[in-house]
Amino acid sequence: MQTSIKWYQSKTIWFNIIMTLLSVISVLQGMEEFLEYAKLFLIITTVGNVILRVWFTSSSISPTV
């Protein structure tokens, strides 16, 4: 039987929140060198999500609050 966890216990959600914040901060800085990091953030986010989903996720997020 697959167990369910609360949304705030999800490593994948926290990883995506952190990566989104880093991306937004880098864009808001408005400096060219930060804009170059956008591609790197996209690659890290994609690879990080795959790693988390394949090797570190064994439960689903509970649909109830």
N, C-alpha and C positions, 0 to 999 in steps of 0.2 A: 504494500500500500504506500502510495506517495504522500508524504507529509506536506502540510501547508504552513507557510510562515507569513508574518505580517509584512507589509510593504517596506517598513523601515528596517527590517532585518535582511533585506536583499542586498547582496554585494554588488549585483549588476546595477541596481537603481542608484546606489551611492556612487559607484564608479561613473555612471553617466551624469549625475548631478555635478560631480567634481570636474569632469571634462567639459561640461557645458559652461560652468563658471569660468574656468580657465580660458576657454575660447572667447567668451563674451568680454572678459577683462582685456585680453590681448587685442581684440578688435576696438574696444573703446579707447585704448591708448592712442590709436590713430597713427602710430609710428610704422614706417615701412618694414622694419625688421620684425615687428610683431605680426604683421600680416603674413609674413613668410611662414610663421609657425602654424597657420591654419591647415596647411596640408599635413604637417606632422601630427597635429591634434586629430585630424580625421583618420589617419593611419593608426595611431595609438588607440583611438576609440574603437575602431573596427576590430583590430586584433585583440584588444582587451576584452571586448564583448564576446568574441568567439571563445577565447580562453576561459572566461568565467562561465559561459553557458555549457561548454563541453566538459571541462574538467572539475569545476567547482560548484555546479548546481545540481542538486538532487531533489529539490522540492519546488513546489509552485507557490505563487503568492495567493494568499487567501482572498476570496472575492468579498468577504465581509469585513467590516471595520472593527 
